[in-house]
């Protein structure tokens, strides 16, 4: 959540952020909830202070005296009033707790202001000379594809968006995951293998709730959520902990399947591997000192870019505008690879800085040398998502004989030069 002090000291900044992100947050209701809660807290504190003073005054009186009996009556009245006000305060705090969670994070000053994705800026490009692929075709039109990635049987077993990878298809997925993890570990990320389901507190801490309920699968019993990304369980690893400043930055990498309902996704843009309900991904997560947050974002972006480069895939980096920035993000880069068969860009990574937004929700803080405690900055990025990377490999490396050249960096695990045919 945002810093409540910013809400009180500069509400116009918050109002501008809500407008620029296209949020439907009712800021007036949030401000009123804060006013009622703080007024209730002051009243409870006033009554408790009066209770303490009256107790001291009563101790100085002779027991049984008229003054003593009068003070006893006053204490009873104060006790009853305190209980009543405490109940009202708890109700006001519940309203406030729910209200502040509806306020989106504030965009960083470097984020372009625009209402929709047309306002995203091309930050950089790589591999323009590699976009000429004379035999390219959409991966879902490659004749042998369903022998390696079986969509019809996935529909039969589960439903649309749940393909079954077979033989060389399964080996390609495994090779990509192994490559991504090896590179992350070499850059100092600790590998972690987290749960695939999280509780409501974890989903709320990272901003999935109350913003993205419709995109997550939920268990019938137990109120657990299938993870949309490893960001959720990994970020919550340090929930409600105070970290020593000297330990920062902390970096973890996790491979998991990811699950997203993707409600309302239809048309050619979701064909084949373009958009799935279950997919494999390696996630990179950082907990950093606030003074280093944006330097660490650039480093995170570079970590993800290096993976795409080593795979030899042309790509571009977009700096996302306010209208295409997520609820919890302060700044985000998207990395998109060129899919030569479809003649379009496919997003394969998002690298984001959330500043202290997730950390305040999750209670992840650090103690500096002076003993001061404040939220860390959390960052995460895909390093990388498998399906669209695989789609781009298939399309960009398709050869005249119908086989696909396997990138050199995957051969330690794939053990063949080509796939298909």
C-alpha positions as CSV (number, residue, x, y, z in Angstrom):
1,X,0.0,0.0,0.0
2,X,1.1,3.6,-0.4
3,X,2.6,5.5,2.5
4,X,-0.4,6.9,4.5
5,X,1.7,10.0,5.2
6,X,1.7,10.8,1.4
7,X,-2.1,10.5,1.4
8,X,-2.4,13.0,4.2
9,X,0.3,15.4,3.2
10,X,-0.2,15.4,-0.6
11,X,-3.6,14.0,-1.6
12,X,-3.4,15.7,-4.9
13,X,-0.4,13.6,-5.9
14,X,-2.4,10.5,-5.0
15,X,-5.4,11.8,-7.0
16,X,-3.2,12.4,-10.0
17,X,-1.8,8.9,-9.8
18,X,-5.3,7.4,-9.6
19,X,-6.3,9.4,-12.7
20,X,-3.1,8.5,-14.7
21,X,-3.5,4.8,-13.9
22,X,-7.1,4.8,-14.9
23,X,-8.1,3.5,-11.5
24,X,-11.6,3.6,-10.1
25,X,-10.5,4.2,-6.6
26,X,-12.8,6.5,-4.5
27,X,-10.1,8.6,-2.9
28,X,-12.6,10.8,-1.0
29,X,-13.9,7.6,0.7
30,X,-10.4,6.6,1.6
31,X,-9.6,10.1,3.0
32,X,-12.8,10.0,5.1
33,X,-12.0,6.6,6.4
34,X,-8.6,7.8,7.5
35,X,-10.2,10.9,9.2
36,X,-12.8,8.8,11.1
37,X,-10.1,6.3,12.2
38,X,-7.7,9.0,13.4
39,X,-10.5,10.9,15.2
40,X,-11.6,7.6,16.9
41,X,-8.0,6.9,18.0
42,X,-7.6,10.4,19.5
43,X,-10.9,10.0,21.4
44,X,-9.8,6.6,22.8
45,X,-6.4,7.9,23.8
46,X,-8.1,10.9,25.5
47,X,-10.4,8.7,27.5
48,X,-7.6,6.3,28.5
49,X,-5.6,9.3,29.6
50,X,-8.5,10.5,31.7
51,X,-8.9,7.0,33.1
52,X,-5.3,7.0,34.2
53,X,-5.6,10.5,35.8
54,X,-8.8,9.6,37.6
55,X,-7.2,6.4,39.0
56,X,-4.4,8.4,40.4
57,X,-6.8,10.9,41.9
58,X,-8.8,8.2,43.5
59,X,-5.7,6.7,45.1
60,X,-5.2,9.9,47.0
61,X,-8.7,10.0,48.4
62,X,-9.9,8.4,51.7
63,X,-11.8,5.2,50.9
64,X,-15.5,5.6,51.7
65,X,-15.5,9.4,51.5
66,X,-18.1,11.1,49.3
67,X,-15.3,12.2,47.0
68,X,-14.0,8.6,46.7
69,X,-17.4,7.3,45.8
70,X,-17.9,10.0,43.2
71,X,-14.5,9.1,41.6
72,X,-15.5,5.4,41.6
73,X,-18.7,6.3,39.7
74,X,-16.6,8.4,37.3
75,X,-14.3,5.5,36.7
76,X,-17.2,3.2,35.9
77,X,-18.6,5.8,33.4
78,X,-15.1,6.2,31.8
79,X,-14.7,2.4,31.5
80,X,-18.0,2.0,29.8
81,X,-17.3,4.9,27.4
82,X,-13.8,3.5,26.6
83,X,-15.2,0.1,25.7
84,X,-17.8,1.8,23.5
85,X,-15.3,3.9,21.7
86,X,-12.9,1.0,21.3
87,X,-15.6,-1.0,19.5
88,X,-16.2,2.0,17.2
89,X,-12.4,2.4,16.7
90,X,-12.1,-1.3,15.6
91,X,-14.9,-0.8,13.1
92,X,-13.3,2.4,11.8
93,X,-9.9,0.6,11.5
94,X,-11.5,-2.2,9.5
95,X,-13.0,0.3,7.1
96,X,-9.7,2.0,6.8
97,X,-7.8,-1.2,6.3
98,X,-10.1,-2.2,3.4
99,X,-10.1,1.4,1.9
100,X,-6.3,1.9,1.8
101,X,-5.9,-1.4,-0.1
102,X,-7.9,0.1,-3.0
103,X,-5.4,2.9,-3.6
104,X,-2.9,2.0,-6.5
105,X,0.8,2.6,-6.2
106,X,2.2,5.9,-7.3
107,X,4.1,5.9,-10.7
108,X,7.7,7.0,-10.6
109,X,8.4,10.4,-12.1
110,X,10.2,8.8,-15.1
111,X,7.1,6.9,-16.2
112,X,5.4,8.3,-19.3
113,X,1.9,9.7,-18.7
114,X,-0.6,8.2,-21.2
115,X,-4.0,6.6,-21.0
116,X,-3.3,3.3,-22.9
117,X,-0.5,1.1,-24.3
118,X,0.0,3.5,-27.3
119,X,1.8,5.7,-24.8
120,X,4.5,3.1,-24.0
121,X,8.0,4.2,-25.0
122,X,10.5,2.0,-26.9
123,X,13.4,2.1,-24.5
124,X,15.9,-0.1,-26.6
125,X,16.0,-2.7,-29.3
126,X,18.4,-5.6,-30.1
127,X,18.8,-7.9,-33.0
128,X,17.1,-5.9,-35.8
129,X,19.4,-7.6,-38.3
130,X,18.1,-11.0,-37.1
131,X,14.5,-10.4,-38.1
132,X,14.9,-11.7,-41.6
133,X,13.6,-15.3,-41.3
134,X,12.7,-16.5,-44.8
135,X,11.1,-19.8,-43.7
136,X,9.2,-18.5,-40.7
137,X,5.6,-19.3,-40.2
138,X,3.3,-19.0,-37.1
139,X,4.3,-21.8,-34.7
140,X,0.7,-23.1,-34.6
141,X,0.9,-23.7,-38.3
142,X,4.1,-25.9,-38.2
143,X,2.9,-29.3,-39.4
144,X,4.5,-31.4,-36.7
145,X,3.8,-29.1,-33.7
146,X,1.0,-31.1,-32.2
147,X,3.2,-34.1,-32.1
148,X,5.3,-32.1,-29.6
149,X,2.7,-29.8,-28.0
150,X,-0.7,-31.5,-27.9
151,X,-3.4,-28.9,-27.6
152,X,-6.4,-31.1,-28.4
153,X,-5.6,-33.7,-25.7
154,X,-4.9,-30.8,-23.3
155,X,-8.4,-29.6,-23.9
156,X,-9.7,-33.1,-23.3
157,X,-7.8,-33.5,-20.1
158,X,-8.4,-30.1,-18.6
159,X,-9.6,-27.4,-21.0
160,X,-8.4,-24.8,-23.5
161,X,-5.1,-23.1,-22.5
162,X,-3.6,-26.3,-20.9
163,X,-1.4,-27.9,-23.6
164,X,0.5,-31.2,-23.0
165,X,4.1,-31.1,-24.0
166,X,5.4,-34.4,-25.4
167,X,8.9,-35.8,-26.2
168,X,10.9,-33.0,-27.8
169,X,8.4,-30.4,-26.7
170,X,8.8,-31.5,-23.0
171,X,12.5,-31.5,-23.4
172,X,12.5,-28.0,-24.8
173,X,10.6,-26.7,-21.8
174,X,12.9,-28.5,-19.4
175,X,16.0,-27.1,-21.3
176,X,14.7,-23.6,-21.2
177,X,13.9,-23.8,-17.4
178,X,17.4,-25.3,-16.7
179,X,19.1,-22.5,-18.8
180,X,17.1,-19.8,-17.0
181,X,17.9,-21.1,-13.6
182,X,21.6,-21.7,-14.3
183,X,22.0,-18.1,-15.5
184,X,20.1,-16.7,-12.5
185,X,22.3,-18.7,-10.0
186,X,25.4,-17.5,-11.8
187,X,24.3,-13.9,-11.2
188,X,23.9,-14.5,-7.4
189,X,20.2,-15.4,-7.2
190,X,19.4,-18.1,-4.6
191,X,17.2,-20.8,-6.1
192,X,14.0,-21.4,-4.2
193,X,11.2,-23.9,-4.9
194,X,8.0,-22.4,-3.4
195,X,4.4,-23.6,-2.9
196,X,2.1,-23.4,-5.9
197,X,-0.8,-22.2,-3.7
198,X,-0.9,-19.2,-1.4
199,X,-3.3,-17.9,1.2
200,X,-5.3,-14.7,1.1
201,X,-2.8,-12.8,3.1
202,X,0.0,-13.6,0.7
203,X,-2.1,-12.6,-2.4
204,X,-3.1,-9.4,-0.6
205,X,0.5,-8.5,0.3
206,X,1.7,-8.6,-3.3
207,X,-1.3,-6.7,-4.7
208,X,-3.2,-9.6,-6.4
209,X,-6.0,-8.9,-4.0
210,X,-8.3,-7.0,-4.0
211,X,-7.3,-6.1,-7.6
212,X,-7.1,-9.4,-9.6
213,X,-9.6,-11.8,-8.1
214,X,-11.0,-12.7,-11.5
215,X,-7.6,-13.7,-12.9
216,X,-6.8,-16.3,-10.3
217,X,-7.9,-19.9,-9.7
218,X,-9.2,-20.5,-6.2
219,X,-9.7,-23.7,-4.3
220,X,-13.3,-24.7,-3.4
221,X,-12.2,-25.3,0.2
222,X,-9.5,-23.7,2.2
223,X,-9.5,-20.3,0.3
224,X,-6.2,-20.9,-1.3
225,X,-5.2,-19.3,-4.6
226,X,-3.1,-21.0,-7.4
227,X,-0.2,-18.7,-8.0
228,X,-0.3,-16.5,-11.1
229,X,3.4,-16.1,-10.8
230,X,6.2,-17.1,-8.4
231,X,6.3,-13.4,-7.4
232,X,3.6,-14.1,-4.9
233,X,5.0,-16.9,-2.7
234,X,8.6,-15.7,-3.1
235,X,8.0,-12.1,-2.1
236,X,6.1,-13.4,0.9
237,X,9.1,-15.4,2.0
238,X,10.1,-12.5,4.3
239,X,6.6,-11.4,5.3
240,X,6.4,-9.8,8.8
241,X,10.2,-9.9,9.2
242,X,12.7,-7.2,9.9
243,X,15.9,-7.7,7.8
244,X,19.3,-6.4,8.8
245,X,20.4,-3.6,6.4
246,X,23.7,-5.4,5.7
247,X,21.8,-8.3,4.2
248,X,20.4,-6.2,1.3
249,X,20.0,-6.7,-1.5
250,X,18.5,-10.2,-1.3
251,X,17.9,-12.0,-4.5
252,X,15.9,-15.2,-5.2
253,X,15.0,-17.1,-8.4
254,X,12.1,-19.7,-8.6
255,X,10.9,-22.0,-11.3
256,X,7.1,-22.7,-11.0
257,X,4.1,-23.5,-13.2
258,X,1.9,-20.4,-13.2
259,X,-1.9,-20.4,-13.4
260,X,-4.1,-17.5,-14.8
261,X,-7.7,-17.6,-15.8
262,X,-7.1,-14.9,-18.5
263,X,-10.9,-14.2,-18.6
264,X,-12.0,-12.5,-21.7
265,X,-9.0,-13.5,-23.9
266,X,-10.1,-14.5,-27.4
267,X,-9.0,-14.2,-31.0
268,X,-5.8,-14.8,-33.0
269,X,-3.6,-13.2,-30.4
270,X,-4.2,-16.1,-28.0
271,X,-3.6,-19.0,-30.5
272,X,-1.1,-21.6,-29.8
273,X,1.4,-20.7,-27.1
274,X,0.6,-17.0,-27.1
275,X,-1.7,-17.0,-24.1
276,X,-2.2,-20.0,-21.8
277,X,-3.9,-20.7,-18.5
278,X,-1.0,-22.8,-17.2
279,X,2.6,-22.0,-18.2
280,X,6.1,-22.4,-16.9
281,X,8.3,-19.5,-15.8
282,X,11.4,-18.6,-13.8
283,X,10.8,-15.5,-11.7
284,X,13.5,-13.2,-10.3
285,X,12.7,-11.4,-7.0
286,X,14.7,-8.8,-5.1
287,X,14.4,-7.1,-1.7
288,X,16.6,-4.0,-1.8
289,X,17.5,-0.8,0.1
290,X,15.2,2.1,-1.0
291,X,18.2,4.2,-2.1
292,X,19.2,1.4,-4.5
293,X,15.7,0.5,-5.8
294,X,16.0,2.0,-9.3
295,X,19.6,1.0,-9.9
296,X,18.5,-2.6,-9.0
297,X,15.6,-2.3,-11.5
298,X,18.0,-1.5,-14.3
299,X,20.2,-4.5,-13.2
300,X,17.1,-6.8,-13.1
301,X,16.1,-5.7,-16.6
302,X,19.6,-6.4,-17.8
303,X,19.5,-9.9,-16.3
304,X,16.4,-10.7,-18.2
305,X,17.7,-9.1,-21.4
306,X,20.9,-11.2,-21.3
307,X,18.8,-14.4,-21.4
308,X,17.0,-13.3,-24.6
309,X,20.3,-12.3,-26.2
310,X,21.9,-15.6,-25.5
311,X,18.9,-17.3,-27.1
312,X,19.6,-15.1,-30.2
313,X,16.1,-13.7,-30.3
314,X,15.5,-10.1,-31.6
315,X,13.7,-8.1,-28.9
316,X,12.7,-4.7,-27.7
317,X,12.3,-3.1,-24.3
318,X,9.3,-0.9,-23.6
319,X,9.0,1.6,-20.7
320,X,5.4,1.2,-19.8
321,X,3.2,4.3,-19.5
322,X,0.9,5.0,-16.6
323,X,-2.2,3.7,-18.4
324,X,-0.4,0.3,-18.9
325,X,1.2,0.1,-15.5
326,X,-0.1,-2.4,-13.0
327,X,-2.0,-1.6,-9.8
328,X,1.0,-2.2,-7.6
329,X,3.9,-1.1,-9.8
330,X,5.8,2.2,-9.7
331,X,7.8,1.5,-12.8
332,X,7.9,-1.3,-15.3
333,X,9.8,-2.5,-18.3
334,X,8.4,-5.1,-20.7
335,X,10.7,-7.2,-22.9
336,X,9.1,-8.4,-26.1
337,X,10.6,-10.8,-28.6
338,X,10.0,-10.8,-32.3
339,X,7.9,-13.7,-33.5
340,X,8.9,-13.9,-37.2
341,X,6.0,-16.2,-38.2
342,X,3.3,-14.0,-36.7
343,X,5.1,-10.8,-37.6
344,X,4.5,-9.4,-34.1
345,X,6.1,-8.8,-30.7
346,X,5.4,-11.1,-27.8
347,X,5.9,-10.1,-24.2
348,X,8.2,-12.5,-22.4
349,X,9.2,-10.5,-19.3
350,X,8.0,-7.7,-17.1
351,X,10.6,-6.1,-14.7
352,X,9.0,-4.0,-12.0
353,X,9.9,-1.9,-9.0
354,X,7.1,-1.7,-6.4
355,X,9.0,0.6,-4.1
356,X,7.6,0.1,-0.6
357,X,4.1,-0.8,-1.8
358,X,4.2,-4.5,-1.4
359,X,6.6,-4.3,1.6
360,X,4.1,-2.2,3.6
361,X,1.3,-4.7,2.9
362,X,3.6,-7.6,3.8
363,X,5.4,-6.1,6.7
364,X,8.8,-6.6,5.1
365,X,11.2,-4.0,6.7
366,X,14.9,-3.5,7.4
367,X,16.7,-1.9,10.4
368,X,19.5,0.6,9.5
369,X,22.6,1.3,11.5
370,X,20.8,3.9,13.6
371,X,18.0,1.5,14.5
372,X,15.4,3.1,12.3
373,X,13.0,0.6,10.7
374,X,11.4,1.2,7.2
375,X,10.0,-0.8,4.3
376,X,12.4,-2.4,1.8
377,X,11.8,-2.0,-1.9
378,X,10.6,-5.1,-3.7
379,X,11.3,-5.9,-7.4
380,X,10.5,-8.8,-9.6
381,X,10.9,-9.8,-13.2
382,X,10.3,-12.8,-15.5
383,X,13.5,-14.5,-16.2
384,X,11.8,-15.8,-18.4
385,X,8.3,-17.1,-19.3
386,X,8.6,-20.2,-21.4
387,X,5.7,-20.4,-23.8
388,X,6.2,-17.2,-25.9
389,X,10.0,-17.7,-25.8
390,X,9.4,-21.2,-27.2
391,X,7.0,-19.8,-29.8
392,X,9.7,-17.3,-30.9
393,X,12.4,-20.0,-31.1
394,X,10.2,-22.2,-33.3
395,X,9.2,-19.3,-35.6
396,X,12.5,-17.5,-35.9
397,X,14.7,-20.7,-36.3
398,X,12.4,-22.6,-38.7
399,X,14.5,-24.0,-41.6
400,X,13.7,-24.9,-45.2
401,X,13.6,-28.6,-44.4
402,X,10.9,-28.0,-41.7
403,X,13.1,-28.5,-38.7
404,X,13.9,-25.8,-36.1
405,X,17.5,-25.0,-35.1
406,X,17.9,-25.3,-31.3
407,X,19.8,-22.3,-29.7
408,X,23.4,-23.3,-28.7
409,X,22.7,-22.4,-25.0
410,X,20.0,-25.1,-24.7
411,X,22.0,-28.0,-26.1
412,X,23.5,-29.1,-22.8
413,X,20.0,-30.2,-21.9
414,X,18.3,-30.8,-25.2
415,X,21.3,-32.7,-26.7
416,X,20.2,-32.2,-30.3
417,X,20.9,-29.5,-32.9
418,X,17.3,-29.5,-34.2
419,X,13.7,-30.2,-33.2
420,X,10.9,-31.4,-35.4
421,X,10.7,-32.5,-39.0
